[in-house]
Amino acid sequence: MRKSTAGMLVVVVGLAVVAPPAAWTTETLPVEPELTLRLDEHYDHESHMFLMLFSLKGDGKVDYVTGRMVQKHMRSHYGNPVYYTEPFPLFYWWNHTLWNDPTEDGVNGNERVYQENTEFDVTRFKPCVFNGQPC
């Protein structure tokens, strides 16, 4: 009887060590949304990344963000910014989780959780208000 109890204890302890904590996400990252769901875009000068902000629910609230590395940026003849980016994002933010795709091959299951319980702060890119209107 003691042998089976000891064996069961080893199995339980082994599972506790191997099994991920409840805080780790078990959800899979949805594929990158269609451009029709895009709300805004930003070029982050610090990280040299082009960010696209989406609303999957269509309610005007950002709930999915992609970040692509920018290879080159310039201005068009009309003064508009033009960005040449990698085909697929390096980072994704969805459901309060930041995901990393080091192979930059699109959402296919090999993405890694980079940070959980994190918010995407839109005000970082448009922090000012002028005359009551966002800048």
C-alpha positions, 0 to 999 in steps of 0.5 A, a space after each residue: 500500500 505504501 508503494 502505491 501511495 509513494 508512486 502516486 505522490 511522485 506522479 502528482 509532484 511531477 505533474 505539478 512541476 511539468 504542467 503550466 501554471 493556470 496563469 499561462 494562456 491556453 488560447 491560440 492566437 487568431 490569424 491576422 485580421 483583414 485590413 477592413 478591420 484596421 482602425 489605425 496604424 503607427 510607426 514606432 521610431 524607437 523600435 522601428 516597427 510599423 504597428 497596425 491596430 485592429 478591432 476584431 469586434 468592430 466596436 471601434 476599440 483596439 483589441 488586436 495589434 500587429 508589429 512588423 519590422 520596418 526595413 525602409 521608410 520614406 516620403 512619397 511625392 505627396 509627403 505621405 509616409 511610405 513604409 517597406 516592412 517584413 511580410 509578417 509581424 514579429 509581434 502580436 498583441 491580443 487578449 491582454 497577451 503579447 505574442 512573439 513570432 521570431 520566424 516572422 512566418 505568420 500565425 501558424 502555431 509556432 508563436 510564443 507568449 512574450 508577456 501576459 496580462 499586458 495592455 496596449 497603450 494607444 496614448 503612447 503614440 498620440 498622447 497629446 490633446 490640443 483644444 480638447 481634440 486628440 493630436 
